[in-house]
Amino acid sequence: MAKDEGLSIGYRMGWNIRRAVMSVLGPAQLGEDDPMERLNVERRNKVAEARAKKNSGR
C-alpha cells in the first residue's frame, strides 16, 4: 500500500491494529463474511473517498 493514501494517521493505526487482532483472534467460523476482506473493502472505500476529495479540491 502507498504511504498514507490520503488517510489520517489515527485511521491507519486503528486499521492496522484491527487487522493484526483479526488475523490472530478472528472468528473460528467465517461463514459467508470474511472479516479480513471486510477490512480491506473498508480501506479501499476510504482511500477512494480520500482521493476523490483530494481531486475535487484541485
C-alpha positions as CSV (number, residue, x, y, z in Angstrom):
1,M,0.0,0.0,0.0
2,A,1.1,3.5,-0.6
3,K,2.5,5.7,2.2
4,D,-0.7,7.2,3.6
5,E,-3.2,7.1,0.7
6,G,-4.8,10.3,2.0
7,L,-5.9,8.6,5.3
8,S,-5.3,10.1,8.7
9,I,-2.6,8.6,11.0
10,G,-5.3,7.7,13.5
11,Y,-7.3,5.7,11.0
12,R,-4.2,4.0,9.6
13,M,-3.0,3.0,13.1
14,G,-6.5,1.8,14.1
15,W,-6.9,-0.2,10.8
16,N,-3.5,-1.9,11.3
17,I,-4.4,-2.8,14.9
18,R,-7.7,-4.2,13.8
19,R,-6.1,-6.2,11.0
20,A,-3.5,-7.7,13.5
21,V,-6.1,-8.6,16.0
22,M,-8.4,-10.1,13.4
23,S,-5.6,-12.2,11.9
24,V,-4.8,-13.6,15.4
25,L,-8.2,-13.6,17.1
26,G,-10.5,-13.8,14.2
27,P,-13.7,-15.9,14.4
28,A,-13.4,-19.6,14.4
29,Q,-16.0,-20.0,11.7
30,L,-16.0,-17.4,9.0
31,G,-19.3,-18.2,7.4
32,E,-20.0,-16.0,4.4
33,D,-18.3,-12.9,5.7
34,D,-14.5,-12.9,5.8
35,P,-13.6,-10.2,8.4
36,M,-10.2,-9.6,6.7
37,E,-11.9,-9.0,3.4
38,R,-14.4,-6.6,5.1
39,L,-11.4,-4.6,6.5
40,N,-9.8,-4.5,3.0
41,V,-13.0,-3.3,1.4
42,E,-13.5,-0.7,4.1
43,R,-10.0,0.6,3.5
44,R,-10.4,0.6,-0.3
45,N,-13.6,2.7,0.1
46,K,-11.8,5.1,2.5
47,V,-8.9,5.5,0.0
48,A,-11.3,6.1,-2.9
49,E,-13.2,8.8,-0.8
50,A,-9.9,10.5,0.1
51,R,-8.7,10.5,-3.4
52,A,-12.0,11.9,-4.7
53,K,-11.9,14.6,-2.1
54,K,-8.3,15.5,-3.0
55,N,-9.1,15.6,-6.7
56,S,-12.2,17.7,-6.3
57,G,-10.1,20.3,-4.4
58,R,-7.8,20.9,-7.3
